[in-house]
Amino acid sequence: MSGAGAVDTIVAPITAPGAGERAALRLSGPRALALARAVCAPAGPLEPGRLVPGELAFSEETAAPLLLLAFRAPCSLTGEDVVEVHLPGWPALLAEAVAPLVAAGARPAARGEFTRRAVAAGRVSLRQGLAAGRLVEARDAEEAAAAAAELSGPLRARHAALREALLDALALLEAHADFEEDDTEAVGEADLRAALGRAQAGLERLAAAVAAAPPRDGETDVALLGPPNAGKSALFLALCPGARTTVSPVPGTTRDALEARVTRGGRRWRVLDGPGLDPRHPDLGPLDRQAMALFAAQLPERAVVLDLEDAAAPSAPGARAARAAAAGARPVVRVLSRCDLDPDRRVPAEGRLRVSVLLGTGLDALWEAIERAAPRATAPDLAMAGEARAAARAAEALARAGSLPLQGELPLLALELREALAALDEPDDAGRQLPEELLERIFAGFCIGK
């Protein structure tokens, strides 16, 4: 900053470092156009949206050609006057272009400062700014898809529609509570319940989309569940070549959760192995049973579960029920393991994939089934963990509102809806003024005051 309340002009490259066909830098701030005119010698006026040729002088005899593209406040990325300087993609030339602009009065931009100014000016939300950073830092196509989906217009429109549903319900409720019945055209309980139902349905769709999104770190979990000594550890090694674990014929050898990472088909997987699940197994002691319960309780929420049945020793119904309870609502791929011990196929597969680690059969088919069952990052409605938590809090508040009786409980209902809106707005940090929005909506929707 150049003074109290003043904003200085910043400059920085906006293309990736290294040689290329073209490179660009950006000026943003109140002196952006003046500095570009002083340093870059434009051949004409810097009019918004018009490419203007210029040149960068190295000496009296040498200059490099460039193009200037200006944007006037507030119609720019940062909401300020902005000039983009496009040059041949020589790293040395880009450095030479930044230096005279700094000497003329620009300040080198700090990391993320263009985005910070865009958020402060209301040009993008905090959520969108963070998503842009995630897109730049994406390590694979899946992470890039999640970040790009969060930046897309249709995605923002769906998020805005959910907020509109909450505002509609709250405005209806406040109008019913605070104004005369003649003014609000006798809004009844059925109208209020219908508005609450629409908002609740929208938040449920949002929560379902969050649950379908892959983890923030881009890895998809695969958890092996099966009875003791069913070949889980051998399958773990086969799925993750090079991983180390202990394989033993003694039931209960694997007490601690084991994990290994593998990349397949451009996607990163974290494979988890743990104790066999069979609460009534006669050879397991109290420590084994505690390890069993802990592994089942700590299964990742979005893991793909491989439910193993041993072809050599089918498990009892109680063991199958324990595995089903541990898997819960997670996607399940059902496997019949150690099929080399059942060459005549006497054990019915019951819809399970037949796999033999010893013979190397069924592994490709198993991976294909895992990939089909795993969640995909096509266009998750929410990719940020903070906003996912906010949506969950909003859903809880709305559920409480829906359970309250309307007669005599209108202030409490309104408070719950306000909490739901506050939770939904929190990740955007948009600084919205809810009271003013509500009044506008109420007076627009009803003939109050005639």
C-alpha positions as CSV (number, residue, x, y, z in Angstrom):
1,M,0.0,0.0,0.0
2,S,1.2,3.5,-0.8
3,G,-0.7,5.2,1.9
4,A,-3.7,5.0,4.3
5,G,-6.6,3.7,2.3
6,A,-4.7,3.7,-0.9
7,V,-4.1,0.7,-3.2
8,D,-0.9,0.4,-5.0
9,T,-0.3,-1.1,-8.5
10,I,1.1,-4.6,-8.7
11,V,2.8,-6.5,-11.5
12,A,3.7,-10.2,-12.0
13,P,4.1,-12.8,-14.7
14,I,0.8,-14.7,-15.3
15,T,2.2,-17.5,-17.5
16,A,4.1,-20.6,-16.3
17,P,7.9,-20.1,-16.0
18,G,10.1,-21.4,-18.8
19,A,10.5,-20.9,-22.5
20,G,7.4,-21.0,-24.8
21,E,5.8,-19.3,-27.8
22,R,4.2,-16.5,-25.7
23,A,4.4,-15.2,-22.2
24,A,2.4,-12.5,-20.4
25,L,2.5,-10.3,-17.3
26,R,-0.3,-8.4,-15.6
27,L,-0.5,-4.9,-14.1
28,S,-3.4,-4.2,-11.7
29,G,-4.2,-1.1,-9.8
30,P,-4.9,2.6,-10.2
31,R,-1.7,3.3,-12.2
32,A,-1.8,0.3,-14.4
33,L,-2.7,2.2,-17.6
34,A,-0.2,5.0,-16.9
35,L,2.7,2.7,-16.2
36,A,1.9,0.6,-19.4
37,R,1.9,3.8,-21.4
38,A,5.2,5.0,-19.9
39,V,7.1,1.7,-20.3
40,C,5.5,-0.2,-23.2
41,A,5.1,2.5,-25.8
42,P,1.6,1.6,-27.1
43,A,0.9,2.5,-30.7
44,G,-2.6,3.8,-29.8
45,P,-5.0,4.5,-26.9
46,L,-5.4,1.6,-24.4
47,E,-9.1,0.9,-24.9
48,P,-10.8,-2.0,-23.1
49,G,-10.9,-5.2,-25.0
50,R,-8.6,-4.0,-27.8
51,L,-5.1,-5.4,-28.5
52,V,-2.7,-2.5,-29.0
53,P,0.9,-3.1,-30.3
54,G,3.8,-1.7,-28.3
55,E,7.5,-2.4,-27.7
56,L,9.9,-2.8,-24.9
57,A,13.1,-0.9,-25.4
58,F,16.4,-2.6,-24.2
59,S,18.5,0.2,-25.5
60,E,18.4,3.0,-28.1
61,E,18.9,0.5,-30.9
62,T,17.0,-2.6,-29.6
63,A,13.4,-3.2,-28.7
64,A,11.1,-6.3,-28.4
65,P,7.5,-6.3,-29.8
66,L,4.6,-6.8,-27.5
67,L,0.8,-6.5,-27.3
68,L,-1.2,-4.7,-24.6
69,L,-4.7,-5.6,-23.5
70,A,-6.5,-3.2,-21.1
71,F,-9.5,-3.6,-18.8
72,R,-11.2,-0.8,-17.0
73,A,-12.4,-1.0,-13.4
74,P,-14.7,-2.6,-12.3
75,C,-14.9,-4.9,-15.4
76,S,-11.7,-6.8,-14.8
77,L,-10.5,-9.8,-12.9
78,T,-9.5,-7.8,-9.9
79,G,-12.1,-5.1,-10.2
80,E,-9.3,-2.6,-10.8
81,D,-7.7,-1.1,-13.9
82,V,-5.7,-4.0,-15.4
83,V,-3.3,-4.2,-18.3
84,E,-1.9,-7.5,-19.7
85,V,1.4,-7.3,-21.5
86,H,1.9,-10.2,-24.0
87,L,5.5,-10.9,-25.2
88,P,7.5,-13.6,-27.0
89,G,8.0,-16.4,-24.5
90,W,11.6,-15.8,-23.6
91,P,12.2,-16.0,-19.8
92,A,14.9,-13.3,-20.0
93,L,12.6,-11.0,-21.9
94,L,9.8,-11.4,-19.3
95,A,12.2,-10.5,-16.5
96,E,13.4,-7.5,-18.5
97,A,9.7,-6.4,-18.9
98,V,8.9,-6.6,-15.2
99,A,12.0,-4.6,-14.1
100,P,11.2,-1.2,-15.8
101,L,7.6,-1.4,-14.6
102,V,8.8,-1.9,-11.0
103,A,11.3,1.0,-11.5
104,A,8.4,3.2,-12.8
105,G,6.4,2.6,-9.6
106,A,4.7,-0.8,-9.7
107,R,5.2,-3.3,-6.9
108,P,5.9,-7.0,-7.5
109,A,2.7,-8.9,-6.6
110,A,2.8,-11.3,-3.7
111,R,1.8,-14.9,-4.2
112,G,-2.0,-15.0,-4.8
113,E,-2.4,-11.3,-4.6
114,F,-4.4,-10.9,-7.9
115,T,-6.9,-13.5,-6.6
116,R,-7.0,-11.8,-3.2
117,R,-7.9,-8.5,-4.8
118,A,-10.5,-10.2,-7.0
119,V,-12.2,-11.7,-3.9
120,A,-12.0,-8.3,-2.0
121,A,-13.7,-6.6,-5.0
122,G,-16.4,-9.3,-5.2
123,R,-15.4,-10.4,-8.6
124,V,-15.0,-14.0,-7.4
125,S,-16.0,-15.7,-4.2
126,L,-13.4,-17.1,-1.8
127,R,-14.6,-20.6,-2.7
128,Q,-13.9,-19.9,-6.4
129,G,-10.5,-18.3,-5.6
130,L,-9.4,-21.4,-3.7
131,A,-10.8,-23.6,-6.5
132,A,-8.6,-21.7,-9.0
133,G,-5.6,-22.4,-6.8
134,R,-6.5,-26.1,-6.7
135,L,-6.9,-26.2,-10.5
136,V,-3.3,-24.8,-10.9
137,E,-1.9,-27.3,-8.4
138,A,-3.9,-30.3,-9.7
139,R,-1.7,-33.4,-9.8
140,D,-4.0,-35.5,-12.1
141,A,-7.1,-35.2,-14.3
142,E,-9.4,-36.1,-11.4
143,E,-8.3,-33.3,-9.2
144,A,-8.4,-30.9,-12.2
145,A,-12.0,-32.0,-13.0
146,A,-13.1,-31.4,-9.4
147,A,-11.6,-27.9,-9.3
148,A,-12.8,-27.0,-12.8
149,A,-16.3,-28.1,-11.9
150,E,-16.3,-25.8,-8.9
151,L,-15.5,-22.9,-11.1
152,S,-18.1,-23.6,-13.8
153,G,-21.1,-21.4,-14.2
154,P,-23.8,-24.1,-14.0
155,L,-22.2,-25.3,-10.7
156,R,-22.4,-21.8,-9.2
157,A,-26.0,-21.5,-10.5
158,R,-27.0,-24.7,-8.6
159,H,-25.4,-23.4,-5.4
160,A,-27.2,-20.1,-5.8
161,A,-30.5,-21.9,-6.4
162,L,-30.2,-23.7,-3.1
163,R,-29.6,-20.4,-1.3
164,E,-32.6,-19.0,-3.1
165,A,-34.8,-21.8,-1.7
166,L,-33.6,-21.1,1.8
167,L,-34.3,-17.4,1.4
168,D,-37.8,-18.0,0.0
169,A,-38.7,-20.2,3.0
170,L,-37.3,-17.7,5.5
171,A,-39.1,-14.7,3.8
172,L,-42.4,-16.6,3.8
173,L,-41.9,-17.4,7.5
174,E,-40.9,-13.9,8.5
175,A,-43.8,-12.4,6.5
176,H,-46.2,-14.8,8.2
177,A,-44.9,-13.9,11.6
178,D,-44.4,-10.2,11.4
179,F,-47.1,-8.7,9.2
180,E,-50.8,-8.6,9.2
181,E,-52.7,-11.5,7.6
182,D,-54.3,-9.2,5.0
183,D,-50.9,-8.0,3.9
184,T,-49.4,-11.4,3.4
185,E,-52.5,-12.8,1.6
186,A,-53.1,-15.4,4.4
187,V,-49.9,-17.4,4.1
188,G,-50.9,-20.8,5.6
189,E,-49.1,-23.6,7.2
190,A,-49.2,-25.7,4.0
191,D,-47.3,-22.9,2.2
192,L,-44.7,-22.8,4.8
193,R,-44.3,-26.5,4.9
194,A,-44.0,-26.7,1.1
195,A,-41.2,-24.0,1.2
196,L,-39.4,-25.8,3.9
197,G,-39.7,-29.1,1.9
198,R,-38.2,-27.5,-1.2
199,A,-35.2,-26.1,0.7
200,Q,-34.7,-29.5,2.5
201,A,-34.8,-31.3,-0.9
202,G,-32.2,-29.0,-2.3
203,L,-29.8,-29.5,0.6
204,E,-30.3,-33.3,0.5
205,R,-29.2,-33.2,-3.2
206,L,-26.2,-31.1,-2.2
207,A,-25.3,-33.6,0.6
208,A,-25.6,-36.5,-1.8
209,A,-23.3,-34.8,-4.3
210,V,-20.7,-34.2,-1.6
211,A,-20.8,-37.8,-0.6
212,A,-20.2,-38.9,-4.1
213,A,-17.1,-36.7,-4.6
214,P,-13.7,-38.4,-4.2
215,P,-11.4,-37.4,-1.2
216,R,-9.7,-34.0,-1.2
217,D,-6.3,-35.5,-1.7
218,G,-7.3,-37.2,-4.9
219,E,-6.8,-40.8,-3.6
220,T,-9.6,-43.3,-3.6
221,D,-9.6,-45.8,-0.7
222,V,-10.1,-49.6,-1.2
223,A,-10.7,-51.6,2.0
224,L,-10.4,-55.4,2.2
225,L,-13.0,-57.1,4.5
226,G,-13.1,-60.8,5.0
227,P,-12.9,-63.5,7.7
228,P,-9.5,-64.4,9.2
229,N,-7.1,-66.3,6.9
230,A,-9.3,-65.8,3.8
231,G,-6.4,-64.6,1.7
232,K,-6.8,-60.9,2.3
233,S,-3.1,-60.1,2.8
234,A,-2.2,-62.1,-0.3
235,L,-4.7,-60.2,-2.3
236,F,-3.4,-56.9,-0.8
237,L,0.1,-57.7,-2.1
238,A,-1.3,-58.6,-5.5
239,L,-3.2,-55.4,-5.8
240,C,-0.2,-53.3,-4.6
241,P,3.0,-54.8,-6.0
242,G,6.0,-53.9,-3.9
243,A,4.0,-53.3,-0.7
244,R,5.2,-55.1,2.4
245,T,3.0,-56.9,4.8
246,T,2.8,-60.2,6.7
247,V,1.1,-63.2,5.1
248,S,0.6,-66.2,7.5
249,P,-1.7,-69.2,7.7
250,V,-2.3,-68.4,11.4
251,P,-5.6,-66.7,11.9
252,G,-5.4,-63.1,13.2
253,T,-1.9,-62.4,12.1
254,T,-2.9,-59.0,10.7
255,R,-3.9,-56.9,13.7
256,D,-2.9,-53.4,12.6
257,A,-4.3,-51.7,9.6
258,L,-1.9,-51.8,6.6
259,E,-2.0,-49.5,3.7
260,A,-0.2,-49.1,0.3
261,R,-0.6,-46.8,-2.6
262,V,-0.8,-47.6,-6.2
263,T,-1.5,-45.7,-9.4
264,R,-3.6,-47.4,-12.0
265,G,-5.4,-46.0,-15.1
266,G,-4.3,-42.4,-14.2
267,R,-5.9,-42.7,-10.8
268,R,-4.3,-42.9,-7.4
269,W,-5.6,-45.6,-5.0
270,R,-4.9,-46.3,-1.3
271,V,-5.5,-50.0,-0.5
272,L,-6.2,-50.9,3.1
273,D,-5.9,-54.3,4.8
274,G,-6.8,-55.1,8.4
275,P,-7.9,-57.8,10.8
276,G,-10.3,-60.4,9.6
277,L,-13.9,-59.7,10.6
278,D,-15.6,-62.7,12.4
279,P,-16.7,-61.9,15.9
280,R,-17.4,-65.6,16.7
281,H,-14.2,-67.1,15.3
282,P,-13.0,-69.7,17.9
283,D,-9.2,-69.0,17.5
284,L,-9.4,-65.3,18.1
285,G,-8.8,-63.7,21.5
286,P,-9.9,-60.4,23.1
287,L,-7.1,-58.4,21.5
288,D,-7.9,-59.7,18.1
289,R,-11.6,-58.8,18.6
290,Q,-10.6,-55.3,19.7
291,A,-8.5,-54.8,16.6
292,M,-11.4,-56.1,14.5
293,A,-13.8,-53.6,15.9
294,L,-11.3,-50.7,15.6
295,F,-10.6,-51.4,11.9
296,A,-14.3,-51.6,11.1
297,A,-15.0,-48.4,13.0
298,Q,-12.3,-46.5,11.2
299,L,-13.1,-47.4,7.6
300,P,-12.9,-44.3,5.4
301,E,-16.3,-42.9,4.6
302,R,-15.9,-43.2,0.8
303,A,-13.9,-46.4,0.5
304,V,-14.7,-49.1,-2.0
305,V,-15.1,-52.3,0.1
306,L,-13.9,-55.6,-1.2
307,D,-16.0,-58.2,0.6
308,L,-14.0,-61.5,0.5
309,E,-15.4,-64.9,0.9
310,D,-12.9,-67.8,1.1
311,A,-13.5,-70.5,-1.5
312,A,-11.8,-73.0,0.8
313,A,-13.9,-72.2,3.9
314,P,-17.1,-70.3,3.4
315,S,-17.9,-68.1,6.4
316,A,-20.9,-68.4,8.7
317,P,-23.9,-66.1,8.3
318,G,-22.9,-64.1,11.4
319,A,-19.5,-63.3,9.9
320,R,-21.1,-62.2,6.6
321,A,-23.5,-60.0,8.6
322,A,-20.6,-58.4,10.5
323,R,-18.9,-57.5,7.2
324,A,-22.1,-56.1,5.7
325,A,-22.6,-53.9,8.8
326,A,-19.0,-52.7,8.6
327,A,-19.4,-51.8,4.9
328,G,-22.6,-49.9,5.6
329,A,-23.7,-47.8,2.6
330,R,-20.2,-47.9,0.9
331,P,-19.9,-49.4,-2.6
332,V,-19.1,-53.1,-2.3
333,V,-17.3,-55.4,-4.7
334,R,-17.9,-59.1,-3.7
335,V,-15.0,-61.5,-4.2
336,L,-14.5,-65.2,-3.9
337,S,-10.8,-65.5,-3.0
338,R,-8.4,-68.5,-3.1
339,C,-10.3,-70.1,-6.0
340,D,-7.2,-72.2,-6.8
341,L,-8.3,-74.3,-3.8
342,D,-11.7,-75.0,-5.5
343,P,-10.6,-76.0,-9.0
344,D,-13.9,-77.9,-9.6
345,R,-16.0,-74.8,-8.7
346,R,-17.9,-76.7,-6.0
347,V,-18.3,-73.5,-4.0
348,P,-21.0,-71.3,-5.7
349,A,-19.7,-67.8,-6.6
350,E,-23.1,-66.2,-5.7
351,G,-22.4,-63.2,-7.8
352,R,-18.8,-62.9,-6.6
353,L,-15.7,-62.4,-8.8
354,R,-13.5,-65.5,-8.7
355,V,-9.9,-64.6,-7.8
356,S,-6.8,-66.6,-7.3
357,V,-3.6,-64.8,-6.3
358,L,-1.6,-68.0,-6.7
359,L,-2.7,-68.5,-10.3
360,G,-3.0,-64.8,-11.0
361,T,-6.5,-65.1,-12.3
362,G,-9.3,-62.6,-11.9
363,L,-7.1,-59.6,-10.8
364,D,-7.7,-57.5,-13.9
365,A,-11.5,-58.1,-13.7
366,L,-11.3,-57.2,-10.0
367,W,-9.6,-53.9,-10.8
368,E,-12.2,-53.1,-13.4
369,A,-15.0,-53.8,-10.9
370,I,-13.3,-51.5,-8.3
371,E,-13.0,-48.7,-10.9
372,R,-16.7,-49.0,-11.8
373,A,-17.7,-48.9,-8.1
374,A,-15.4,-45.9,-7.2
375,P,-16.9,-42.4,-7.1
376,R,-16.0,-40.1,-10.0
377,A,-15.1,-36.4,-9.9
378,T,-17.3,-35.4,-12.9
379,A,-18.9,-32.3,-11.4
380,P,-19.2,-32.4,-7.6
381,D,-21.5,-29.7,-6.3
382,L,-19.0,-29.1,-3.5
383,A,-15.4,-30.1,-3.5
384,M,-14.2,-28.1,-0.5
385,A,-14.3,-29.8,2.9
386,G,-15.2,-26.6,4.6
387,E,-18.2,-26.0,2.4
388,A,-19.3,-29.6,2.8
389,R,-19.4,-29.2,6.5
390,A,-21.4,-26.0,6.1
391,A,-23.9,-27.8,3.9
392,A,-24.2,-30.5,6.6
393,R,-24.8,-27.9,9.3
394,A,-27.4,-26.1,7.1
395,A,-29.2,-29.4,6.5
396,E,-29.3,-30.1,10.3
397,A,-30.7,-26.7,11.0
398,L,-33.3,-27.1,8.3
399,A,-34.3,-30.6,9.6
400,R,-34.8,-29.1,13.1
401,A,-36.9,-26.4,11.6
402,G,-39.1,-28.9,9.8
403,S,-39.7,-30.9,13.0
404,L,-41.0,-27.9,15.0
405,P,-44.7,-27.1,15.2
406,L,-45.5,-23.9,13.3
407,Q,-48.1,-22.6,15.8
408,G,-46.3,-20.6,18.4
409,E,-42.8,-21.6,17.2
410,L,-42.3,-19.1,14.3
411,P,-39.4,-17.2,15.9
412,L,-37.5,-20.4,16.6
413,L,-38.2,-21.6,13.1
414,A,-36.8,-18.4,11.7
415,L,-33.7,-18.7,13.8
416,E,-33.0,-22.2,12.5
417,L,-33.4,-21.0,8.9
418,R,-31.1,-18.1,9.5
419,E,-28.5,-20.5,10.9
420,A,-28.9,-22.6,7.8
421,L,-28.3,-19.6,5.6
422,A,-25.3,-18.4,7.6
423,A,-23.7,-21.9,7.4
424,L,-24.2,-22.0,3.6
425,D,-22.8,-18.5,3.1
426,E,-19.8,-19.0,5.4
427,P,-17.4,-20.6,2.9
428,D,-18.0,-17.9,0.3
429,D,-17.2,-15.1,2.8
430,A,-19.4,-12.9,0.6
431,G,-20.3,-10.4,3.3
432,R,-24.0,-10.6,2.4
433,Q,-26.5,-8.5,4.4
434,L,-29.2,-10.9,5.2
435,P,-31.7,-8.5,6.8
436,E,-31.8,-6.3,3.7
437,E,-32.1,-9.3,1.4
438,L,-35.1,-10.5,3.4
439,L,-36.9,-7.2,3.5
440,E,-36.5,-6.8,-0.3
441,R,-37.9,-10.3,-0.8
442,I,-40.8,-9.8,1.6
443,F,-41.9,-6.5,0.1
444,A,-41.4,-7.8,-3.5
445,G,-43.5,-10.9,-2.8
446,F,-46.4,-9.3,-0.8
447,C,-48.5,-6.2,-1.1
448,I,-47.3,-4.9,2.2
449,G,-48.2,-1.2,2.9
450,K,-50.2,-1.1,-0.4
